Amino acid sequence: MEKIKVGIYWAASCGGCDVSLLEIDEQILDVAAKADFVLWPCATDTKYSDLRAYPDRSIDVVLFNGAIRTRENHDLAKLLRDKAKHLVAYGSCAQMGGVIGLANLSSRNEIFTTLFGAEPLWPKEESNQDGYPLHLPAFLERVLPLVDVVDVDYVIPGCPPPREMVSKFFEALLEGKLPEIGAVFASEKNLCDECPRERREERITRIVRPHEIEPKQDSCLLDQGIICMGPATRGGCGAVCPLANMPCTGCAGPTANITDQGATMLNAIASLIGTGLEGEEELEAEEAILAEIDDVIGTFYRFNLAASIFKGAQREQRS
Amino acid sequence: MAKPNDNGFEPKIVAFLCRWCSYAGADLAGVSRMTYPDNIIPMRVNCSGRVDAGMVMAAFERGADGVLIGGCHPGDCHYVSGNYKTRRRVILLKQALAEVGIKPQRLHLEWISASEGVKFQRTVTEFTRLIKGFGPSPMSEDGEN
């Protein structure tokens, strides 16, 4: 039987997604028995020219991790879309920009100024190094999720995708039972649905960060004032973070019926605050509680800013 | 209708008005023949608590230069606590707007009861003047972005 051709590509990514593939433990042997890795820049040496030589739709599945930050990322996304039968957004960055998408709070010029200093020091797309021409891919103005550049067939969410989801995907691939186009390899319900912590829907009277308290083992982190993105986040990971006393940060993205994950969570937090005071006192107390969140975008949009309604910073004079 | 001393910019302002108080206040302003700028696009909602953060963001995304939310006075909410939720939401939303570089003053929350036609007129007039002064929102078509 002909082996299944699998490609793995990283764009603007940290490499964690590539490593996460190994978390499927001994299942990797099944994968190796039935599939060939025809492209995997992290592990093997493949030239772009080899990739271009493949006929269109000749790679059965390409797992694409990382966001679109440079022209190279962009062009490879287009190329891989052509070469792959199925293109999979693998991990938060490909799905919605991920942590890398937070760079959208700064413009390209601001990023370059911080990194390199004055404009003459910025790297040029075309330059000459010791007599040799050097070409660097253009740095795009904004980080884009993969879905903004090409059609994506499946999503395996997570930062990095947890074992259960990756395993489920390979199982389906090896058995030739890939689901309908558009499927997300995670739960259709939110994280709270599978979190064993007990939720009492208590009013929050103070917001704390995880290191500031010793959270009670059995009760909901939100009830204890720790901002946990569970209500606005897709489950499927088995609530690994809440089980380790850490709040969900939203890496699996929103459930299907949520348009803006951050906005949904912002609503939830606003609804949960309650002081029991009245009048001006109440307003002041609420303002003080909410002032504890000193990075609203970084808290509610840690992984999905590039895919949110705002997409990133707007250029109005900061006030 | 451009008036003298005008910068010629006519902002689009989306006004989410709660049906029990602020929308009725707007009606009162209307039947009392009070005049106010026609820049606002009133949207009747059942409660100011219905206005979720995503709706405000969507308004900006679709070109609003300012967003006004009108609700019942504290203690008067038809649904007991909707307006309190909105008040907390607006605090967070303003901070989010500031962080993405949109002037937080482009979002304004005002308590307007059904009997406060005059307050509705004054709020809309003042808010329109403020947004005119700011110029187009960076997310609108006329904005820089």
Interface residues (C-beta under 8 A of the other chain):
Chain A: L105 T259 D260 G262 A263 T264 L266 N267 I269 A270 S271 I273 G279 E282 L283 E286 E287 L290 I293 D295 V296 I297 F300 S308 I309 F310 G312 A313 Q314 R315 E316 Q317 R318 S319
Chain B: D52 A53 G54 M57 A58 F60 E61 P74 Y84 K85 T86 R87 R88 R89 I91 L92 L93 Q95 A96 A98 E99 V100 G101 I102 K103 P104 Q105 S137 P138 M139 G143 E144 N145
